[in-house]
Amino acid sequence: MVKKKLIIVYDKATEATANYLLQMISGNDDTDGAQTGTKDGELDANIWSEKEYANNRPKLSSAQYVLFIGNSRTAKTMRENVADTFCEAGMHYGWLGTQAFMYVDAASLNKDNMARFQELCEQYSKHFEKKFDMQYSPNEKNFFVGMYNRVGDIFRSKDAEKQQYTLLATIMYMDGLTAFLGE
């Protein structure tokens, strides 16, 4: 059996997410015939910075699987005409052909989608020490209350975004990668 090859391209803000995804791919987590995420030993993955990708892009075949993580200009250009396969609580992934993306909308976790985020954490057995009490609701009718709550949530948003990326990587590994790779 020929191993499929995947290049994971990260930007400065998503290097930790790329490393986490690579660790899950390289783990031997299939048990008693039950597959967890990608099938153990059948995927060869590497992580590249955007600069490494740009330098090597002319040498890549159209058959090369590439996953872009983040909101960089390269990632945004790649996903411009690609529909989301998954989109919940500000987290997105999708693919077309051999190119995939995953990203988190900036400051997207809020009062309205926090319960769904927590449900997904439970569903994928992802537990975080730090809990967030997001107050902002995009549906807030009182402008001043909405702005007051939004400002408070902005201070929590970077930490929340890290959790969203961690959860998104888990969901992509468990549900998205095998479909993307056609396994």
N, C-alpha and C positions, 0 to 999 in steps of 0.2 A: 504494500500500500504506500502510495506517495503522500507524504505529509503536505498539507496546505500551508502556505506561508502568509503571515499577516504582519503588516507594518502598522504600528500604532504611532500616529503623529500627534505630538503635544505642543502646546504653547507654554510660556513661562508659568502661567497660573495653573496648569493642569498636569504638570510633570508627576506629582504624587499620585494622581488618578491613573495615569498611564502605568506607573510602576505597580500600583495595586492590581490593575487589570492583568498585567503581565504575570504577577505572582499567582493570581487565581488560575490563569491559563496553564502555568507550569506546574501547578499542584496536582497530585494524584488523588483526586477526590471521588472517583467512581468507585462504588462498592457493590459487591454481589450482583453484578450485571446491571445495576442501576446507574445511568449516566447522570452526572451532575455538571451542568454547563457543557463545555466542549468535551469531546471524548478524549480521555487521557492518551497522550502520546501521538495524537494525529494532527496537531497544530504546532507549527514552529512560528513563534512570534518574536518580534523585536520592537523596541521603541526608538523613535527618531525625533529629534527636535525639528521644528519647522525649517531651520537652516539646513539640517542634514537632508530633509525631504527635498527642499528646493535644489540643493546641489546634486542630488541623485535622480531627480524626476525624469530627466531625459533618458536615463538608462532603464527605467521601469517599463515593464510590459503591461498591456491593458489587462492581462490575466492576473496581475499582482493584486492581492487584497490589501486595501488600505483603510484604516479607521482613523478619522480625524476627531480629536477631542478638544473642545473649547470654542471660543468665540473670536478667534483671530481672523484676520482678513482672508487668509487661505482657506480656513474652515468654512467661513461664511460663503465664499465664492463656490466652494465645492458643493455645498448643500442648497444652493440657490434654487434649483429646479427639482429638488427631491422632497417628496412628501414624508412627513413623520410616520414612522411605524408605531412609535410609542410617544405619548405626550401627556404627562400628568404632573401636577404640582410643580410646574416650571421646569421639568426635566424632559429632554427630547432625545430620541435616537431614530435613525432611519437609514436606508441605503438604496442605491440604484446600481445594478451591476456589481462591480467589485470594489466600489467605494462606499464607505459608510461614515456616519457622523454621530457624535453624541455631544450634547451641550446642555448647560443650565442657563436659563434666563437670569440676568442680573437682578438681584433683590426681588425674586419672584415668590419666595415663601411668604405667605400672609395668613391672616386670620381665616380667610375663606378656604384655603387649600391645606392648612396645617393638619387637619384631621385625616385627609387622604394621604399626606406624607407619612404620618404616623402609622396608618394602616399598611402602607407599603413596607415600612420598616419592620413591622410585625410579620407580614407575609414572607419577607425575604430574610427573616431572622437577623436583622441589622439593628444593633442597639448602640445608642450613643450616650455617653455620660452627660453631656451638656444638652439640656432641654430648652426650648425656646417658647416664649409666650408672645406670639406675634399679635399685635393689636390692630394693625392696619387692615382695612377691608376696602378693596377697589369699589365696592358697592355702597360705601358710606355716603349718606346723603348730605350730611353737614360738612361743608368744605373745611372749616377750621378744625373740627374733631379729626377729620381724615388726615389733614396735614400734620397735626400734632402727633398722631399715631404713626404716620409714615416716617417722620423724622426719628422717632424712637426705634422703629424697626430697621432703619438704615444702619444704625450702629451695630445691630445684630446680624445684618445680612451677610457679611463675609464669612462668619462662622457657619451660618446656616447654609450658605452656598457650598462650603466644603463638605458638609454632611450630604447635601443633595448630590454632589459629584460621586461621593463614596457609594451612596445608595444606587445611583444610576449605573455605575460600573458593575455593581452586583447584579442588577436587573439585566443589563446588557449581557453579562457573562452567562447568567442562568437561562435567559429566554431569547436574547437577540442574536448572539454570535452563531449558534448552530444554524439558525434560519438564514442569516446573512451569508454564511459559508456554504450553504446548500448541503449540509450534512444530514 
